[in-house]
């Protein structure tokens, strides 16, 4: 089913969920500046279920628990596009992840449909494919292999994004983010690191590119030996500028236990969390 529509509804707000989190704080200033420069966005709207803290964040704060469907519908009123960084970002027991990452994303997309919001930039994760062996070069077209409840929840979000585009025309760029840190922190990050500046450029590209449909791309810097390909980057105009090589000597020895799943597979530390046996 094909849809012909504009990227966003003119003049609405840009919503950033998860604004109190680490990634939300990295994006806050650049997205506020984008709203000032781009006539499609009236203002930056910030949301989280916790207090933002501090006075340095730019935007109008609207607290909301994504698991509250009625509250999310109200949150999306007057919103043209969403950068969705909200939810649980670590592996853990299923029920909290279900509330935040599954029920929450259902509520978000349904609120987009009801309010006419036409673009979502969705923070998916490399953990959707975390059970692939390290050093195997893969891309968005390869079969999924999630490494836990968190990765599976992000896979659900990607599937929901596909359905909401095919049925209702809500466009999404799903970003399978790597290790978004100021500097690469361990040997795994030599392949998976996504610098703050490349992360900002990736989100802005995903937000402003036209006619993306439902697209999945990996979010990673231009690291030598990265495990994920560049499929979809040209479509949104993303070209990473940073790379992890300058840190190789100081972090190459920071490895997981030899022979462990954390060392063998792409998901790293998430493969050392769980199982979660209630007994």
Number of C-alpha atoms within 10 A of each C-alpha: 7 9 14 8 14 12 21 23 18 14 16 20 24 29 28 27 24 25 29 22 17 12 18 22 17 19 21 22 17 17 25 19 13 18 19 14 11 13 12 20 22 18 23 25 23 26 27 22 17 13 12 18 8 6 6 10 17 17 20 13 17 14 19 20 19 28 21 15 19 13 16 22 19 12 23 26 16 17 27 25 29 25 26 21 23 25 24 17 17 14 19 17 17 14 11 12 22 18 18 21 26 24 17 22 28 21 21 25 26 19 22 26 19 12 17 20 27 23 31 25 25 26 22 28 26 27 30 27 25 22 22 21 15 18 14 13 13 17 18 19 9 9 11 18 17 21 24 25 23 26 26 21 25 26 24 18 23 25 13 17 27 22 15 19 21 16 12 17 23 26 28 28 28 28 23 23 22 23 23 22 16 12 17 24 18 19 21 24 25 25 26 30 30 30 25 19 17 22 26 19 19 26 22 20 20 27 24 19 14 16 17 18 21 21 22 23 27 26 31 31 27 21 20 12 14 22 19 22 15 17 15 17 19 10 15 21 15 21 16 20 12 17 22 23 14 12 16 15 9 12 16 14 10 12 13 17 10 9 9 12 18 22 20 18 21 25 28 22 14 20 21 16 15 12 11 9 6 5 3
